[in-house]
Amino acid sequence: MIYLIVRKRKNDYSEDYRIDKWAKTINEANKLLGALTLLDDDEDNMYFIVPAQENPALILTDEVEKQNGISEELPF
């Protein structure tokens, strides 16, 4: 399973969500969460872990990946 580390930035007017990191295990995700929380001193930012929903409809076949030059590495 893949875990996403999401940053929530809240100000007076809006909230913004962004995926900052991803991890393959919950232990790795916890380490990343701890590091991001310690390094970010902005009070408007909050980080949390979200398990990624793997949707079979979005999984590309090998044939489609090869035709489009898609690699197996995640882009983030």
PDB file of N, CA, C and O in Angstrom:
ATOM      1  N   MET A   1       0.842  -1.175   0.000  1.00  0.00           N
ATOM      2  CA  MET A   1       0.000   0.000   0.000  1.00  0.00           C
ATOM      3  C   MET A   1       0.887   1.238   0.000  1.00  0.00           C
ATOM      4  O   MET A   1       1.987   1.225   0.553  1.00  0.00           O
ATOM      5  N   ILE A   2       0.412   2.280  -0.610  1.00  0.00           N
ATOM      6  CA  ILE A   2       1.125   3.552  -0.653  1.00  0.00           C
ATOM      7  C   ILE A   2       0.431   4.530   0.282  1.00  0.00           C
ATOM      8  O   ILE A   2      -0.797   4.602   0.334  1.00  0.00           O
ATOM      9  N   TYR A   3       1.247   5.287   1.023  1.00  0.00           N
ATOM     10  CA  TYR A   3       0.739   6.289   1.949  1.00  0.00           C
ATOM     11  C   TYR A   3       1.179   7.667   1.470  1.00  0.00           C
ATOM     12  O   TYR A   3       2.338   7.862   1.105  1.00  0.00           O
ATOM     13  N   LEU A   4       0.265   8.606   1.472  1.00  0.00           N
ATOM     14  CA  LEU A   4       0.545   9.969   1.055  1.00  0.00           C
ATOM     15  C   LEU A   4       0.689  10.854   2.282  1.00  0.00           C
ATOM     16  O   LEU A   4      -0.106  10.756   3.217  1.00  0.00           O
ATOM     17  N   ILE A   5       1.701  11.720   2.285  1.00  0.00           N
ATOM     18  CA  ILE A   5       1.846  12.717   3.333  1.00  0.00           C
ATOM     19  C   ILE A   5       1.313  14.019   2.749  1.00  0.00           C
ATOM     20  O   ILE A   5       1.905  14.607   1.843  1.00  0.00           O
ATOM     21  N   VAL A   6       0.191  14.447   3.288  1.00  0.00           N
ATOM     22  CA  VAL A   6      -0.530  15.596   2.755  1.00  0.00           C
ATOM     23  C   VAL A   6      -0.287  16.807   3.646  1.00  0.00           C
ATOM     24  O   VAL A   6      -0.324  16.708   4.873  1.00  0.00           O
ATOM     25  N   ARG A   7      -0.039  17.948   3.013  1.00  0.00           N
ATOM     26  CA  ARG A   7       0.118  19.199   3.741  1.00  0.00           C
ATOM     27  C   ARG A   7      -1.163  20.018   3.596  1.00  0.00           C
ATOM     28  O   ARG A   7      -1.640  20.250   2.485  1.00  0.00           O
ATOM     29  N   LYS A   8      -1.703  20.441   4.706  1.00  0.00           N
ATOM     30  CA  LYS A   8      -2.872  21.317   4.706  1.00  0.00           C
ATOM     31  C   LYS A   8      -2.396  22.700   5.129  1.00  0.00           C
ATOM     32  O   LYS A   8      -1.853  22.871   6.221  1.00  0.00           O
ATOM     33  N   ARG A   9      -2.600  23.670   4.275  1.00  0.00           N
ATOM     34  CA  ARG A   9      -2.229  25.049   4.585  1.00  0.00           C
ATOM     35  C   ARG A   9      -3.512  25.846   4.738  1.00  0.00           C
ATOM     36  O   ARG A   9      -4.317  25.942   3.811  1.00  0.00           O
ATOM     37  N   LYS A  10      -3.688  26.405   5.899  1.00  0.00           N
ATOM     38  CA  LYS A  10      -4.910  27.144   6.184  1.00  0.00           C
ATOM     39  C   LYS A  10      -4.564  28.595   6.501  1.00  0.00           C
ATOM     40  O   LYS A  10      -3.687  28.881   7.317  1.00  0.00           O
ATOM     41  N   ASN A  11      -5.280  29.510   5.831  1.00  0.00           N
ATOM     42  CA  ASN A  11      -5.145  30.915   6.179  1.00  0.00           C
ATOM     43  C   ASN A  11      -6.544  31.488   6.418  1.00  0.00           C
ATOM     44  O   ASN A  11      -7.517  30.737   6.482  1.00  0.00           O
ATOM     45  N   ASP A  12      -6.646  32.770   6.546  1.00  0.00           N
ATOM     46  CA  ASP A  12      -7.937  33.395   6.868  1.00  0.00           C
ATOM     47  C   ASP A  12      -8.991  33.198   5.785  1.00  0.00           C
ATOM     48  O   ASP A  12     -10.188  33.245   6.069  1.00  0.00           O
ATOM     49  N   TYR A  13      -8.558  32.977   4.557  1.00  0.00           N
ATOM     50  CA  TYR A  13      -9.490  32.961   3.438  1.00  0.00           C
ATOM     51  C   TYR A  13      -9.750  31.594   2.828  1.00  0.00           C
ATOM     52  O   TYR A  13     -10.814  31.372   2.249  1.00  0.00           O
ATOM     53  N   SER A  14      -8.811  30.685   2.945  1.00  0.00           N
ATOM     54  CA  SER A  14      -8.992  29.397   2.268  1.00  0.00           C
ATOM     55  C   SER A  14      -8.117  28.309   2.891  1.00  0.00           C
ATOM     56  O   SER A  14      -7.278  28.572   3.753  1.00  0.00           O
ATOM     57  N   GLU A  15      -8.339  27.096   2.428  1.00  0.00           N
ATOM     58  CA  GLU A  15      -7.510  25.952   2.784  1.00  0.00           C
ATOM     59  C   GLU A  15      -6.961  25.346   1.508  1.00  0.00           C
ATOM     60  O   GLU A  15      -7.664  25.252   0.501  1.00  0.00           O
ATOM     61  N   ASP A  16      -5.704  24.934   1.552  1.00  0.00           N
ATOM     62  CA  ASP A  16      -5.042  24.346   0.392  1.00  0.00           C
ATOM     63  C   ASP A  16      -4.447  23.010   0.809  1.00  0.00           C
ATOM     64  O   ASP A  16      -3.775  22.925   1.837  1.00  0.00           O
ATOM     65  N   TYR A  17      -4.686  21.971   0.026  1.00  0.00           N
ATOM     66  CA  TYR A  17      -4.145  20.639   0.297  1.00  0.00           C
ATOM     67  C   TYR A  17      -3.160  20.282  -0.802  1.00  0.00           C
ATOM     68  O   TYR A  17      -3.419  20.522  -1.981  1.00  0.00           O
ATOM     69  N   ARG A  18      -2.016  19.700  -0.407  1.00  0.00           N
ATOM     70  CA  ARG A  18      -1.001  19.322  -1.379  1.00  0.00           C
ATOM     71  C   ARG A  18      -0.297  18.056  -0.902  1.00  0.00           C
ATOM     72  O   ARG A  18      -0.014  17.903   0.286  1.00  0.00           O
ATOM     73  N   ILE A  19      -0.017  17.156  -1.833  1.00  0.00           N
ATOM     74  CA  ILE A  19       0.756  15.961  -1.508  1.00  0.00           C
ATOM     75  C   ILE A  19       2.224  16.352  -1.493  1.00  0.00           C
ATOM     76  O   ILE A  19       2.777  16.753  -2.517  1.00  0.00           O
ATOM     77  N   ASP A  20       2.854  16.234  -0.330  1.00  0.00           N
ATOM     78  CA  ASP A  20       4.266  16.597  -0.213  1.00  0.00           C
ATOM     79  C   ASP A  20       5.192  15.411  -0.456  1.00  0.00           C
ATOM     80  O   ASP A  20       6.205  15.548  -1.141  1.00  0.00           O
ATOM     81  N   LYS A  21       4.860  14.260   0.093  1.00  0.00           N
ATOM     82  CA  LYS A  21       5.697  13.062  -0.035  1.00  0.00           C
ATOM     83  C   LYS A  21       4.798  11.837  -0.133  1.00  0.00           C
ATOM     84  O   LYS A  21       3.589  11.915   0.087  1.00  0.00           O
ATOM     85  N   TRP A  22       5.412  10.704  -0.469  1.00  0.00           N
ATOM     86  CA  TRP A  22       4.704   9.430  -0.458  1.00  0.00           C
ATOM     87  C   TRP A  22       5.649   8.379   0.094  1.00  0.00           C
ATOM     88  O   TRP A  22       6.869   8.541   0.052  1.00  0.00           O
ATOM     89  N   ALA A  23       5.076   7.303   0.611  1.00  0.00           N
ATOM     90  CA  ALA A  23       5.876   6.226   1.198  1.00  0.00           C
ATOM     91  C   ALA A  23       5.212   4.887   0.912  1.00  0.00           C
ATOM     92  O   ALA A  23       4.001   4.810   0.701  1.00  0.00           O
ATOM     93  N   LYS A  24       6.021   3.840   0.908  1.00  0.00           N
ATOM     94  CA  LYS A  24       5.504   2.493   0.645  1.00  0.00           C
ATOM     95  C   LYS A  24       5.076   1.770   1.914  1.00  0.00           C
ATOM     96  O   LYS A  24       4.309   0.810   1.845  1.00  0.00           O
ATOM     97  N   THR A  25       5.562   2.217   3.080  1.00  0.00           N
ATOM     98  CA  THR A  25       5.187   1.579   4.342  1.00  0.00           C
ATOM     99  C   THR A  25       4.727   2.646   5.325  1.00  0.00           C
ATOM    100  O   THR A  25       5.064   3.822   5.185  1.00  0.00           O
ATOM    101  N   ILE A  26       3.954   2.223   6.323  1.00  0.00           N
ATOM    102  CA  ILE A  26       3.478   3.165   7.327  1.00  0.00           C
ATOM    103  C   ILE A  26       4.633   3.668   8.194  1.00  0.00           C
ATOM    104  O   ILE A  26       4.605   4.809   8.655  1.00  0.00           O
ATOM    105  N   ASN A  27       5.646   2.830   8.420  1.00  0.00           N
ATOM    106  CA  ASN A  27       6.815   3.268   9.195  1.00  0.00           C
ATOM    107  C   ASN A  27       7.571   4.386   8.486  1.00  0.00           C
ATOM    108  O   ASN A  27       7.971   5.370   9.109  1.00  0.00           O
ATOM    109  N   GLU A  28       7.761   4.227   7.182  1.00  0.00           N
ATOM    110  CA  GLU A  28       8.426   5.267   6.389  1.00  0.00           C
ATOM    111  C   GLU A  28       7.585   6.539   6.386  1.00  0.00           C
ATOM    112  O   GLU A  28       8.126   7.639   6.496  1.00  0.00           O
ATOM    113  N   ALA A  29       6.283   6.400   6.262  1.00  0.00           N
ATOM    114  CA  ALA A  29       5.384   7.559   6.261  1.00  0.00           C
ATOM    115  C   ALA A  29       5.459   8.301   7.590  1.00  0.00           C
ATOM    116  O   ALA A  29       5.461   9.532   7.611  1.00  0.00           O
ATOM    117  N   ASN A  30       5.521   7.567   8.697  1.00  0.00           N
ATOM    118  CA  ASN A  30       5.632   8.201  10.015  1.00  0.00           C
ATOM    119  C   ASN A  30       6.948   8.968  10.157  1.00  0.00           C
ATOM    120  O   ASN A  30       6.973  10.055  10.735  1.00  0.00           O
ATOM    121  N   LYS A  31       8.035   8.409   9.634  1.00  0.00           N
ATOM    122  CA  LYS A  31       9.324   9.095   9.690  1.00  0.00           C
ATOM    123  C   LYS A  31       9.289  10.386   8.876  1.00  0.00           C
ATOM    124  O   LYS A  31       9.780  11.424   9.320  1.00  0.00           O
ATOM    125  N   LEU A  32       8.703  10.312   7.678  1.00  0.00           N
ATOM    126  CA  LEU A  32       8.591  11.506   6.846  1.00  0.00           C
ATOM    127  C   LEU A  32       7.699  12.560   7.502  1.00  0.00           C
ATOM    128  O   LEU A  32       8.001  13.752   7.468  1.00  0.00           O
ATOM    129  N   LEU A  33       6.614  12.109   8.089  1.00  0.00           N
ATOM    130  CA  LEU A  33       5.705  13.023   8.780  1.00  0.00           C
ATOM    131  C   LEU A  33       6.422  13.743   9.917  1.00  0.00           C
ATOM    132  O   LEU A  33       6.286  14.957  10.070  1.00  0.00           O
ATOM    133  N   GLY A  34       7.179  13.002  10.709  1.00  0.00           N
ATOM    134  CA  GLY A  34       7.931  13.601  11.802  1.00  0.00           C
ATOM    135  C   GLY A  34       8.951  14.617  11.311  1.00  0.00           C
ATOM    136  O   GLY A  34       9.082  15.698  11.886  1.00  0.00           O
ATOM    137  N   ALA A  35       9.672  14.273  10.250  1.00  0.00           N
ATOM    138  CA  ALA A  35      10.680  15.176   9.705  1.00  0.00           C
ATOM    139  C   ALA A  35      10.049  16.446   9.147  1.00  0.00           C
ATOM    140  O   ALA A  35      10.536  17.547   9.409  1.00  0.00           O
ATOM    141  N   LEU A  36       8.982  16.304   8.389  1.00  0.00           N
ATOM    142  CA  LEU A  36       8.317  17.479   7.819  1.00  0.00           C
ATOM    143  C   LEU A  36       7.764  18.386   8.915  1.00  0.00           C
ATOM    144  O   LEU A  36       7.850  19.610   8.816  1.00  0.00           O
ATOM    145  N   THR A  37       7.204  17.790   9.948  1.00  0.00           N
ATOM    146  CA  THR A  37       6.642  18.574  11.041  1.00  0.00           C
ATOM    147  C   THR A  37       7.734  19.336  11.787  1.00  0.00           C
ATOM    148  O   THR A  37       7.542  20.496  12.152  1.00  0.00           O
ATOM    149  N   LEU A  38       8.883  18.691  12.016  1.00  0.00           N
ATOM    150  CA  LEU A  38       9.979  19.364  12.717  1.00  0.00           C
ATOM    151  C   LEU A  38      10.623  20.471  11.883  1.00  0.00           C
ATOM    152  O   LEU A  38      10.997  21.515  12.416  1.00  0.00           O
ATOM    153  N   LEU A  39      10.750  20.244  10.582  1.00  0.00           N
ATOM    154  CA  LEU A  39      11.438  21.213   9.724  1.00  0.00           C
ATOM    155  C   LEU A  39      10.573  22.404   9.331  1.00  0.00           C
ATOM    156  O   LEU A  39      11.102  23.468   9.009  1.00  0.00           O
ATOM    157  N   ASP A  40       9.275  22.246   9.352  1.00  0.00           N
ATOM    158  CA  ASP A  40       8.374  23.322   8.922  1.00  0.00           C
ATOM    159  C   ASP A  40       7.927  24.117  10.139  1.00  0.00           C
ATOM    160  O   ASP A  40       7.215  23.598  10.999  1.00  0.00           O
ATOM    161  N   ASP A  41       8.347  25.381  10.209  1.00  0.00           N
ATOM    162  CA  ASP A  41       7.977  26.216  11.350  1.00  0.00           C
ATOM    163  C   ASP A  41       6.799  27.147  11.055  1.00  0.00           C
ATOM    164  O   ASP A  41       6.499  28.039  11.849  1.00  0.00           O
ATOM    165  N   ASP A  42       6.140  26.946   9.933  1.00  0.00           N
ATOM    166  CA  ASP A  42       4.977  27.757   9.567  1.00  0.00           C
ATOM    167  C   ASP A  42       3.743  27.239  10.317  1.00  0.00           C
ATOM    168  O   ASP A  42       3.352  26.085  10.144  1.00  0.00           O
ATOM    169  N   GLU A  43       3.144  28.076  11.134  1.00  0.00           N
ATOM    170  CA  GLU A  43       1.996  27.661  11.940  1.00  0.00           C
ATOM    171  C   GLU A  43       0.748  27.377  11.102  1.00  0.00           C
ATOM    172  O   GLU A  43      -0.182  26.727  11.579  1.00  0.00           O
ATOM    173  N   ASP A  44       0.723  27.851   9.878  1.00  0.00           N
ATOM    174  CA  ASP A  44      -0.437  27.639   9.004  1.00  0.00           C
ATOM    175  C   ASP A  44      -0.433  26.265   8.351  1.00  0.00           C
ATOM    176  O   ASP A  44      -1.440  25.861   7.769  1.00  0.00           O
ATOM    177  N   ASN A  45       0.680  25.538   8.435  1.00  0.00           N
ATOM    178  CA  ASN A  45       0.795  24.218   7.810  1.00  0.00           C
ATOM    179  C   ASN A  45       0.543  23.107   8.816  1.00  0.00           C
ATOM    180  O   ASN A  45       0.963  23.183   9.970  1.00  0.00           O
ATOM    181  N   MET A  46      -0.158  22.068   8.350  1.00  0.00           N
ATOM    182  CA  MET A  46      -0.383  20.876   9.156  1.00  0.00           C
ATOM    183  C   MET A  46      -0.201  19.679   8.230  1.00  0.00           C
ATOM    184  O   MET A  46      -0.664  19.711   7.090  1.00  0.00           O
ATOM    185  N   TYR A  47       0.461  18.626   8.696  1.00  0.00           N
ATOM    186  CA  TYR A  47       0.719  17.441   7.889  1.00  0.00           C
ATOM    187  C   TYR A  47      -0.041  16.243   8.447  1.00  0.00           C
ATOM    188  O   TYR A  47      -0.230  16.127   9.658  1.00  0.00           O
ATOM    189  N   PHE A  48      -0.477  15.350   7.553  1.00  0.00           N
ATOM    190  CA  PHE A  48      -1.112  14.117   7.987  1.00  0.00           C
ATOM    191  C   PHE A  48      -0.929  13.043   6.927  1.00  0.00           C
ATOM    192  O   PHE A  48      -0.617  13.334   5.772  1.00  0.00           O
ATOM    193  N   ILE A  49      -1.129  11.788   7.342  1.00  0.00           N
ATOM    194  CA  ILE A  49      -0.932  10.626   6.468  1.00  0.00           C
ATOM    195  C   ILE A  49      -2.283  10.131   5.978  1.00  0.00           C
ATOM    196  O   ILE A  49      -3.230  10.000   6.753  1.00  0.00           O
ATOM    197  N   VAL A  50      -2.357   9.857   4.681  1.00  0.00           N
ATOM    198  CA  VAL A  50      -3.576   9.326   4.071  1.00  0.00           C
ATOM    199  C   VAL A  50      -3.205   8.074   3.280  1.00  0.00           C
ATOM    200  O   VAL A  50      -2.329   8.138   2.418  1.00  0.00           O
ATOM    201  N   PRO A  51      -3.848   6.939   3.551  1.00  0.00           N
ATOM    202  CA  PRO A  51      -3.591   5.762   2.716  1.00  0.00           C
ATOM    203  C   PRO A  51      -4.156   5.987   1.315  1.00  0.00           C
ATOM    204  O   PRO A  51      -5.300   6.416   1.163  1.00  0.00           O
ATOM    205  N   ALA A  52      -3.360   5.701   0.308  1.00  0.00           N
ATOM    206  CA  ALA A  52      -3.799   5.910  -1.073  1.00  0.00           C
ATOM    207  C   ALA A  52      -4.785   4.814  -1.468  1.00  0.00           C
ATOM    208  O   ALA A  52      -4.568   3.638  -1.178  1.00  0.00           O
ATOM    209  N   GLN A  53      -5.836   5.200  -2.112  1.00  0.00           N
ATOM    210  CA  GLN A  53      -6.819   4.253  -2.619  1.00  0.00           C
ATOM    211  C   GLN A  53      -6.336   3.779  -3.982  1.00  0.00           C
ATOM    212  O   GLN A  53      -6.250   4.564  -4.926  1.00  0.00           O
ATOM    213  N   GLU A  54      -6.027   2.520  -4.075  1.00  0.00           N
ATOM    214  CA  GLU A  54      -5.571   1.974  -5.353  1.00  0.00           C
ATOM    215  C   GLU A  54      -6.780   1.563  -6.166  1.00  0.00           C
ATOM    216  O   GLU A  54      -7.487   0.617  -5.821  1.00  0.00           O
ATOM    217  N   ASN A  55      -7.005   2.278  -7.238  1.00  0.00           N
ATOM    218  CA  ASN A  55      -8.165   2.054  -8.088  1.00  0.00           C
ATOM    219  C   ASN A  55      -7.743   1.216  -9.294  1.00  0.00           C
ATOM    220  O   ASN A  55      -6.942   1.685 -10.103  1.00  0.00           O
ATOM    221  N   PRO A  56      -8.252   0.002  -9.440  1.00  0.00           N
ATOM    222  CA  PRO A  56      -7.844  -0.851 -10.560  1.00  0.00           C
ATOM    223  C   PRO A  56      -8.139  -0.227 -11.926  1.00  0.00           C
ATOM    224  O   PRO A  56      -7.474  -0.551 -12.910  1.00  0.00           O
ATOM    225  N   ALA A  57      -9.113   0.649 -11.989  1.00  0.00           N
ATOM    226  CA  ALA A  57      -9.441   1.279 -13.269  1.00  0.00           C
ATOM    227  C   ALA A  57      -8.335   2.221 -13.722  1.00  0.00           C
ATOM    228  O   ALA A  57      -8.259   2.554 -14.905  1.00  0.00           O
ATOM    229  N   LEU A  58      -7.475   2.656 -12.803  1.00  0.00           N
ATOM    230  CA  LEU A  58      -6.414   3.592 -13.145  1.00  0.00           C
ATOM    231  C   LEU A  58      -5.071   2.918 -13.400  1.00  0.00           C
ATOM    232  O   LEU A  58      -4.103   3.592 -13.754  1.00  0.00           O
ATOM    233  N   ILE A  59      -4.998   1.609 -13.227  1.00  0.00           N
ATOM    234  CA  ILE A  59      -3.750   0.890 -13.444  1.00  0.00           C
ATOM    235  C   ILE A  59      -3.561   0.656 -14.937  1.00  0.00           C
ATOM    236  O   ILE A  59      -4.439   0.113 -15.608  1.00  0.00           O
ATOM    237  N   LEU A  60      -2.409   1.069 -15.447  1.00  0.00           N
ATOM    238  CA  LEU A  60      -2.124   0.923 -16.874  1.00  0.00           C
ATOM    239  C   LEU A  60      -1.558  -0.462 -17.160  1.00  0.00           C
ATOM    240  O   LEU A  60      -0.840  -1.033 -16.339  1.00  0.00           O
ATOM    241  N   THR A  61      -1.882  -0.983 -18.302  1.00  0.00           N
ATOM    242  CA  THR A  61      -1.312  -2.265 -18.700  1.00  0.00           C
ATOM    243  C   THR A  61       0.115  -2.040 -19.196  1.00  0.00           C
ATOM    244  O   THR A  61       0.490  -0.920 -19.544  1.00  0.00           O
ATOM    245  N   ASP A  62       0.901  -3.105 -19.226  1.00  0.00           N
ATOM    246  CA  ASP A  62       2.282  -3.005 -19.704  1.00  0.00           C
ATOM    247  C   ASP A  62       2.340  -2.475 -21.130  1.00  0.00           C
ATOM    248  O   ASP A  62       3.228  -1.693 -21.470  1.00  0.00           O
ATOM    249  N   GLU A  63       1.406  -2.893 -21.954  1.00  0.00           N
ATOM    250  CA  GLU A  63       1.394  -2.464 -23.343  1.00  0.00           C
ATOM    251  C   GLU A  63       1.201  -0.954 -23.452  1.00  0.00           C
ATOM    252  O   GLU A  63       1.899  -0.297 -24.224  1.00  0.00           O
ATOM    253  N   VAL A  64       0.276  -0.407 -22.700  1.00  0.00           N
ATOM    254  CA  VAL A  64       0.017   1.037 -22.736  1.00  0.00           C
ATOM    255  C   VAL A  64       1.215   1.801 -22.181  1.00  0.00           C
ATOM    256  O   VAL A  64       1.589   2.841 -22.723  1.00  0.00           O
ATOM    257  N   GLU A  65       1.821   1.298 -21.107  1.00  0.00           N
ATOM    258  CA  GLU A  65       2.981   1.958 -20.527  1.00  0.00           C
ATOM    259  C   GLU A  65       4.141   2.024 -21.517  1.00  0.00           C
ATOM    260  O   GLU A  65       4.789   3.063 -21.635  1.00  0.00           O
ATOM    261  N   LYS A  66       4.411   0.930 -22.228  1.00  0.00           N
ATOM    262  CA  LYS A  66       5.521   0.896 -23.184  1.00  0.00           C
ATOM    263  C   LYS A  66       5.265   1.832 -24.360  1.00  0.00           C
ATOM    264  O   LYS A  66       6.186   2.504 -24.824  1.00  0.00           O
ATOM    265  N   GLN A  67       4.037   1.885 -24.843  1.00  0.00           N
ATOM    266  CA  GLN A  67       3.712   2.746 -25.972  1.00  0.00           C
ATOM    267  C   GLN A  67       3.858   4.219 -25.614  1.00  0.00           C
ATOM    268  O   GLN A  67       4.223   5.030 -26.466  1.00  0.00           O
ATOM    269  N   ASN A  68       3.579   4.572 -24.368  1.00  0.00           N
ATOM    270  CA  ASN A  68       3.616   5.974 -23.951  1.00  0.00           C
ATOM    271  C   ASN A  68       4.901   6.346 -23.216  1.00  0.00           C
ATOM    272  O   ASN A  68       5.040   7.476 -22.748  1.00  0.00           O
ATOM    273  N   GLY A  69       5.836   5.411 -23.110  1.00  0.00           N
ATOM    274  CA  GLY A  69       7.110   5.690 -22.464  1.00  0.00           C
ATOM    275  C   GLY A  69       6.992   5.959 -20.977  1.00  0.00           C
ATOM    276  O   GLY A  69       7.757   6.756 -20.433  1.00  0.00           O
ATOM    277  N   ILE A  70       6.055   5.313 -20.310  1.00  0.00           N
ATOM    278  CA  ILE A  70       5.837   5.520 -18.887  1.00  0.00           C
ATOM    279  C   ILE A  70       6.757   4.586 -18.103  1.00  0.00           C
ATOM    280  O   ILE A  70       6.826   3.387 -18.375  1.00  0.00           O
ATOM    281  N   SER A  71       7.462   5.160 -17.126  1.00  0.00           N
ATOM    282  CA  SER A  71       8.359   4.338 -16.300  1.00  0.00           C
ATOM    283  C   SER A  71       7.601   3.860 -15.062  1.00  0.00           C
ATOM    284  O   SER A  71       6.500   4.328 -14.770  1.00  0.00           O
ATOM    285  N   GLU A  72       8.212   2.918 -14.343  1.00  0.00           N
ATOM    286  CA  GLU A  72       7.586   2.366 -13.156  1.00  0.00           C
ATOM    287  C   GLU A  72       7.782   3.257 -11.933  1.00  0.00           C
ATOM    288  O   GLU A  72       7.096   3.061 -10.930  1.00  0.00           O
ATOM    289  N   GLU A  73       8.686   4.222 -11.978  1.00  0.00           N
ATOM    290  CA  GLU A  73       8.925   5.083 -10.826  1.00  0.00           C
ATOM    291  C   GLU A  73       7.810   6.117 -10.711  1.00  0.00           C
ATOM    292  O   GLU A  73       7.316   6.637 -11.712  1.00  0.00           O
ATOM    293  N   LEU A  74       7.427   6.402  -9.475  1.00  0.00           N
ATOM    294  CA  LEU A  74       6.428   7.430  -9.249  1.00  0.00           C
ATOM    295  C   LEU A  74       7.044   8.795  -9.485  1.00  0.00           C
ATOM    296  O   LEU A  74       8.217   8.999  -9.172  1.00  0.00           O
ATOM    297  N   PRO A  75       6.283   9.737 -10.029  1.00  0.00           N
ATOM    298  CA  PRO A  75       6.865  11.026 -10.417  1.00  0.00           C
ATOM    299  C   PRO A  75       7.133  11.986  -9.287  1.00  0.00           C
ATOM    300  O   PRO A  75       7.703  13.048  -9.540  1.00  0.00           O
ATOM    301  N   PHE A  76       6.755  11.682  -8.028  1.00  0.00           N
ATOM    302  CA  PHE A  76       6.990  12.674  -6.990  1.00  0.00           C
ATOM    303  C   PHE A  76       8.255  12.410  -6.272  1.00  0.00           C
ATOM    304  O   PHE A  76       8.613  13.152  -5.358  1.00  0.00           O
TER     305      PHE A  76
END
